[in-house]
Structure formats: structure tokens, C-alpha cells
Amino acid sequence: MKTIKSILLELILPFILCWFFMSVLVDIVAIPTVFKNISNLQEAGKIGMTVFGRFNCFEIFFAVFILLGVLSPRKKSKLMISISIALLLLSLFYTFYMTPLIAETTIKMHQIAITDPQYEILQKQHNCFHTLYRYFDTAKLLVLLAFAAMVTRFNIKRIHKECI
């Protein structure tokens, strides 16, 4: 059991960094590339929602293992536990609320004519949800960076104590 706990503790930083860089890759490289190279906006949207839906599962995986790692040492940091729980809740929020909501709104938009007054309402909702998603994702990236710095500092202190 002690070995598992020490492995989980050592994997906190790699999981945080993997999550951060995978988010950057999806947000800044993959999705913009899809929308740039696929002329059919509806198809690009489907691909985007599929990518985000699948990526949300990775986010839950990372969040759970980071939380387990944070809970593994004898002396636990309440701040690290709080950040880990917040990241887990955010990943669950993305997976089970935001991504399905955006996908559902997109489907409804494409089922009606552009001239229909309902289309404009749905488009405004979609833009609002998408903007909200981007704000949450930006906040997540900033939290992950700060968390990585915090864990690095914690690891340096821990290693320094072990050397003395």
C-alpha cells in the first residue's frame, strides 16, 4: 500500500502537466484545425463535440488520479485537496453539463432554417455557452499552471527534507 501511495504522490505533477498540455493541444491546435480545414460547419461542429466529449473523459481520469495522489501522503494539504476537488468538479461539469448542452443546442440549430427566428435565439444561446466554456477552460488552464507550480514547490521541500 505504501508503494501505491508513493507512486500516486510522484504522479501528481506529471498528470497535471499532461492535462495542461493536452488541453492546450485540443483547444489551440486540434479544434481550430478542424474548423479551418472542414468547409461544412455542421460537420466541423460534430467533430469538435466528439473530440471534446472524449477529452472530457481524460479530464475526469486526470482529476481522479490527481486527487488520489494529493490524498496519499500522511500530511495532507487542504489547499491541494481543495484544488483537486475543484478540478474534478469542473471536469464533471464539462462532461455532464456543458458539452451535452452545447451539442444539443448545435443539433437544434441545424434542424431549423437559418431564416427561422428560433435560429437566432439558438445561435445566441450557443455563443453564450461556448463563451462560458472558453472562460472555464481558461480558468482551468491557469489553475493547472498554478497547481503545477505549487506541487513543484512541495516536491522540492519534500526532497530537501529527505536529504537532511
Salt bridges, closest charged atoms under 4 A:
GLU10 OE2 - ARG158 NH2 2.90
GLU43 OE2 - LYS46 NZ 3.80
GLU59 OE2 - LYS140 NZ 2.37
GLU104 OE2 - LYS108 NZ 3.17
GLU120 OE2 - LYS124 NZ 3.53
ASP137 OD1 - LYS140 NZ 2.83
GLU162 OE2 - ARG158 NH1 3.60
